[in-house]
Amino acid sequence: MNVLLLFFALIIFKCSADDELECFKILLEQPLNQQSNDAHSGKCLKVIRKHSKEFKSNVATRLSLDSSKTCVLNVLEEHDIVQIYLKGLAQHRCHPTLEQSSYEEDVDESIDALLKAAKGVCTANDTHTQAFNHYLSHREKPSEADHDELCAIKFFVDDKIIDAAAYNIDESTLNIEGCQSFIEDLKKSFKLEGDDHPESNTFFGLSAVNAQKCVTSKFKEEKVFEKLFAFSYIINFELTQSQIENLRYDYIKWMTSSVRFLFECMKEI
């Protein structure tokens, strides 16, 4: 009797495992929200819900004592992180490229990295407002700009990073010579260093190469480094209260670019 029970238990387990594998194959071929509502996808829905629940429970446990828990969970939900996890799980089950221990380690590291990024989004206002206020209270008194400073401001005005009209800059004062070498060095400081081993960038066992390219592209398109560098000059201008408020908003936006871009580019994984 015990042998028969064991036999039937093994059969049930095998069928369940086979069904789950089939569901993961479907998930790789077609996202869950695009699957037809037939009996088979209904069966798969139970499998997906099971693993989604496990993932969310894992995340919630790590955030149990975090004051920003609700916001962090909302950020992950907004960017469908559980779907990326499921895609990675499906890939691992159907076409494993990593040993189980390596896969589990990558999942663990991926969750930690995303929670850190999400928390960065959720605490951005407080964190970066403090930094902004520090710069504001320690800014230099307005004085006559030296040659290099004029060259930098000229570059940022020409490159549409600083709006001359908005800050009452007399552009005739920027008609200076001898800026080429300084500006070339300045441009070099804005270049993003390439990754020597892009294939090592993964999330949940999936390649993140395209996501990294997406992030790099966004940094270039939005000229984040240029804007942050220009901030070091703008903060020392004579500013109205309205300009200070606008600059604070922009500063927080620029300082959170890396985490914002990360989540925006996760769809490329």
C-alpha positions, 0 to 999 in steps of 0.5 A: 500500500505504501509503495502504491501511494509513493508510486501515485505520488511520483506520477502526480509530481511528474505531471505537475512538473511537466505541466509547469515546464510547459507553462514556462515554455508558453511564458517564454513564447508569449507574455501572460497578459497576451495569452488566450483564455483557454483551459491550458492558459488557465492552468498556467495562470495558477502556476504563474500566480504561485511563483509570483506570490513566492517572489512578492513574499520574498520581497516583502520579507526583505522590506519588513522593517523598511519605512518606505516599504509601500512606496518600494512595492509600488515602484516594483509593481509599476515596472512589472518587475515580477514579470521579469523575474518570471521570464528569468525563471522560465528561461532557467527552467527551460534553457538553463545557462547557470547552475542552480546555485548561481541562478539563485545567487543572481536572483538574490543579487537582482532583488537587492539591487532593485530594492536599493534602486526603488528605495532611492526613488522613494527617498529621493526628495528628502535625500537630495533636498538636503544636499541641495540645501547644503549647496545653497547655504554654502554657495560662493558670493557672486564675483567676477568669473575667471577665464575658465569659468566663463569658458564653461558657462559659454559651453553650457549656454551654447549647448542649451544646458544653461538658458542665458535669458532665464538667468539674465546672462549677457551673452556678449560677455561670453565672446572670449578666446582661448576656450577650445582646450578647456572645453575639449577637456570638459567634454571628455569628463562627460563621456561614459566609460564602457563596460569591459564585460557587458555579458556579466550584467544580468537580472534574474539570470537574463542578459541585461546588455540591452537594458544597459545600452538603454540606460547609457543612451538615456544619459546621453540624450538627456545630458545628465552629466552636463546638467549636473556639472552646470549646476555647480555654476548655476547655484552661485548665480544670483537667483530668485526664489522661483529660480531656486525652487525650479533648480531644486526640482531639476537637481533632484530629477538629475540626481535620480537619473540612474535609478529612474533610467534603470527602471525605465529600461528594465523592459529591454531585458 
